[in-house]
Amino acid sequence: MLFLLPPLVEVSREGDERLDADHHPTLAEIRSWAATVDVARAARAVGISKSHLYELIKRGNAPFRVVVFGKRYRVITASLIAYLEQV
């Protein structure tokens, strides 16, 4: 007997939604996010890799507001939404 397994997905630490690597959240989904999100989630929303977004942040070229807490970066969701509404 052959059993088919569902595709491997990542469970977000920021909520119980399941995100695979190819999932780009809709603007409606993003509007339901917390006030800040991690870099990986923000990168997924704009369709770039998290390493590329980290580089943009380090160069001061991120297209939305980012705050730093110690060594952690958080993206302001309202700023991310404003950016996505423009593009």
N, C-alpha and C positions, 0 to 999 in steps of 0.2 A: 504494500500500500504506500502511495506517495503522498506526503503532506507538503503543501505549499506554505511557506512562511511569509508574513507581510514584509514589505521593504523595511530595512533598517532605518530608524528615525531617531532623532535626538529629542529628549524631553527637556524643555526649557527650564532653567532654574528660576526664571522670573514668573512663572505661571504654570498652569497645567496644560497649556496648549502644546501640541506636538508639531515640531517643525522639522522637515527634512531639508537637506542642503539646497534643494531647488525651489523651495517655497519662498515666494516674495509676498509678504503680508499686504493686504489691501489698506487703503487709507482709512477705511472704517475700522479695521482691526487695530491699526496704529493709534487711532483716536481713543481706543479703550485701554491703552497701555498706561502704566504708572507715570508719574511726573518725570522720572528719569529712567533710562534704560542702559544696559551695558553696550559696549562697543560692538560685540558680535551681533546683537539684535539690530542695532542701528545700521550696521553694514549690510545685513541681510535685507533690510527695508529699502536701501538704495541700490542694491544689486552689485555691491563690491565686496572684496574679501576683507576680513577684519584686519589683516596685516596691512592692507593698503590704507584703510581708515586710520589705523594707528600711525602710519607714516604721515598722513595728512594732518593729524592732530599734532604730532611732534613738530611739524614744520609751521604750524599755525594756520594751515590752509583748510581746515575742516569747514564744510559748507553750512554748518549749524553749530549752536552753542554746546560746548563741552565743559564740564566742571571736573576738577581733580580733587579726590579725597585720598590723601596720602599717595599711594602708588596706583590707585584705581581711577579710571576715567569713567564718567557717566555722561550720557548725551541727554540734553533737555528735550523731552518729547515734543513740547509745543514748538520748539525751534525746528526740529526734524519735520514736523507736519507742515510748518510754513515753507520750508525748503521744498518739500515734495509737492505742495500745491503750486509752486512756481514752475517746476520742470515738467 
